[in-house]
Amino acid sequence: MKKKSISYNAIEKEILSNNKYQRISLESHHGLTRLEHSLRVSRNVYKVSRKLNLDYVSATRAALLHDFFTNEEFETNHGLIQGVVHPDIALANACGEFDLNEKEKNAIVSHMFPLSVVLPRSREAWVLTAVDKVVAIYEYGLYKFNPKKAVKTLRFANYSLCFLFLFVINILTIGEK
């Protein structure tokens, strides 16, 4: 017997109605709000997970909760360190407000892999990790940079990556003829 499909709106309803979760709608994130980012990530995780025949409910819930934190929860930890520690804060907040299964917990805490050292242990966690990165790049490009500056930045990044690649190849082949 085929399982009944659950809509994205049905999955997000419980989480979006939570008062503490609503606070992320006031937080800036990638040039928009943390809520807008989380909704974009979760909609895409829902689509990809359904297409791949995964546990799309757990994946979508984890995606909605992966950045469940406020800036005031960081004290002085900002920048790169924020990227490393925020999954733990998001997981603690999510566990304090919702009942999560192990797949959801791992997906939340590992979504910053490889920046964080927690390895995604399910295909759903890997989908969240990948989709979050793609969405973050999209949002930075669209909202954080003006288009002219973004083109210059991308051109510089391409030249820098090519130089780095040639440098690494050069180091690796020292002493070879």
C-alpha positions as CSV (number, residue, x, y, z in Angstrom):
1,M,0.0,0.0,0.0
2,K,1.3,3.4,-1.0
3,K,1.9,6.0,1.8
4,K,-0.1,9.2,1.7
5,S,2.0,12.1,0.6
6,I,2.4,15.0,3.1
7,S,2.5,18.5,1.7
8,Y,5.2,21.0,2.3
9,N,2.7,23.4,4.0
10,A,1.6,20.6,6.4
11,I,5.2,20.0,7.4
12,E,6.1,23.7,8.0
13,K,2.8,24.5,9.8
14,E,3.9,23.3,13.3
15,I,7.3,24.9,13.1
16,L,6.2,28.3,11.7
17,S,3.5,28.6,14.4
18,N,6.1,28.4,17.2
19,N,6.7,31.8,18.9
20,K,10.4,31.2,19.5
21,Y,11.0,30.1,15.9
22,Q,9.3,33.3,14.6
23,R,12.1,35.4,16.2
24,I,14.4,34.3,13.3
25,S,12.2,36.5,11.0
26,L,13.9,39.5,12.6
27,E,17.5,38.2,12.0
28,S,19.6,39.2,9.0
29,H,21.1,36.3,7.2
30,H,22.8,36.3,3.7
31,G,21.2,39.7,2.8
32,L,17.7,38.7,3.8
33,T,16.1,37.3,7.0
34,R,17.1,33.9,8.5
35,L,13.4,32.9,8.2
36,E,13.4,33.6,4.4
37,H,16.7,31.7,4.1
38,S,15.3,28.7,6.0
39,L,12.1,28.6,4.0
40,R,14.1,28.7,0.7
41,V,16.3,25.9,1.9
42,S,13.4,23.8,3.2
43,R,11.4,24.1,0.0
44,N,14.3,22.9,-2.0
45,V,15.1,20.1,0.4
46,Y,11.5,19.0,0.2
47,K,11.6,18.9,-3.6
48,V,14.9,17.1,-3.8
49,S,14.1,14.6,-1.1
50,R,10.8,13.7,-2.6
51,K,12.4,13.3,-6.0
52,L,15.1,11.0,-4.5
53,N,12.4,9.0,-2.6
54,L,14.0,9.9,0.8
55,D,12.4,10.7,4.2
56,Y,11.3,14.1,3.0
57,V,9.4,14.9,6.2
58,S,12.5,14.6,8.4
59,A,14.6,16.3,5.8
60,T,12.2,19.2,5.5
61,R,11.8,19.6,9.3
62,A,15.6,19.6,9.7
63,A,15.9,22.2,6.9
64,L,13.4,24.5,8.6
65,L,15.3,24.2,11.8
66,H,18.9,24.2,10.6
67,D,19.5,27.9,11.4
68,F,17.2,28.2,14.4
69,F,19.2,30.7,16.4
70,T,19.4,34.4,17.0
71,N,22.5,36.6,16.8
72,E,22.3,37.4,20.6
73,E,23.0,33.7,21.3
74,F,26.5,34.1,20.0
75,E,27.9,36.6,22.5
76,T,31.3,37.4,20.9
77,N,31.5,34.4,18.5
78,H,31.0,35.9,15.0
79,G,32.4,35.4,11.6
80,L,33.9,31.9,10.8
81,I,33.5,30.7,14.4
82,Q,29.8,31.4,14.1
83,G,29.6,29.0,11.1
84,V,31.2,26.3,13.3
85,V,29.1,26.7,16.4
86,H,25.7,27.7,15.1
87,P,24.6,24.2,14.2
88,D,24.9,23.2,17.9
89,I,22.9,26.2,19.0
90,A,20.2,25.5,16.3
91,L,20.0,21.9,17.5
92,A,19.7,22.9,21.2
93,N,16.9,25.4,20.3
94,A,15.1,22.9,18.1
95,C,15.3,20.1,20.7
96,G,13.9,22.6,23.3
97,E,10.9,23.3,21.2
98,F,10.1,20.2,19.0
99,D,10.4,16.4,19.2
100,L,13.1,15.5,16.7
101,N,14.2,12.1,15.5
102,E,17.9,11.1,15.2
103,K,17.9,11.8,11.4
104,E,16.7,15.3,12.0
105,K,19.1,15.9,14.8
106,N,22.1,14.8,12.7
107,A,21.0,16.8,9.7
108,I,20.8,20.0,11.8
109,V,24.1,19.5,13.6
110,S,26.0,18.4,10.4
111,H,24.6,20.9,7.9
112,M,27.8,23.0,7.9
113,F,30.1,20.0,7.0
114,P,33.0,20.2,6.2
115,L,33.4,23.5,8.2
116,S,32.0,21.7,11.2
117,V,33.4,18.3,12.0
118,V,30.1,16.4,12.4
119,L,29.6,14.1,9.4
120,P,26.2,13.8,7.9
121,R,25.0,10.2,8.5
122,S,22.0,10.0,6.2
123,R,21.2,10.9,2.6
124,E,18.7,13.4,4.0
125,A,21.5,15.1,6.0
126,W,23.6,15.2,2.8
127,V,20.8,16.8,0.8
128,L,20.4,19.5,3.5
129,T,24.1,20.1,3.5
130,A,24.3,20.5,-0.2
131,V,21.1,22.5,-0.7
132,D,22.0,24.9,2.1
133,K,25.4,25.7,0.4
134,V,23.8,26.2,-3.0
135,V,21.1,28.5,-1.5
136,A,23.7,30.4,0.5
137,I,25.8,31.1,-2.6
138,Y,22.6,32.1,-4.5
139,E,21.5,34.5,-1.7
140,Y,25.0,36.0,-1.3
141,G,25.2,36.6,-5.0
142,L,21.7,38.0,-5.3
143,Y,21.2,40.0,-2.1
144,K,24.6,40.6,-0.5
145,F,26.5,42.0,-3.5
146,N,25.6,44.4,-6.1
147,P,25.7,42.8,-9.6
148,K,28.7,44.8,-10.9
149,K,30.7,44.1,-7.7
150,A,29.7,40.4,-7.8
151,V,31.0,40.0,-11.4
152,K,34.4,41.5,-10.4
153,T,34.5,39.3,-7.3
154,L,33.7,36.2,-9.3
155,R,36.4,37.1,-11.9
156,F,38.9,37.6,-9.1
157,A,37.9,34.3,-7.5
158,N,38.3,32.4,-10.8
159,Y,41.8,33.9,-11.2
160,S,42.6,33.1,-7.6
161,L,41.5,29.5,-7.9
162,C,43.5,29.0,-11.1
163,F,46.6,30.4,-9.4
164,L,46.0,28.2,-6.4
165,F,45.5,25.1,-8.5
166,L,48.7,25.8,-10.5
167,F,50.6,26.5,-7.2
168,V,49.4,23.2,-5.7
169,I,50.3,21.3,-8.9
170,N,53.7,22.9,-8.8
171,I,54.3,22.0,-5.2
172,L,53.2,18.4,-5.7
173,T,55.5,17.9,-8.7
174,I,58.7,19.4,-7.2
175,G,61.6,17.2,-8.0
176,E,59.8,15.4,-10.8
177,K,61.2,15.6,-14.3
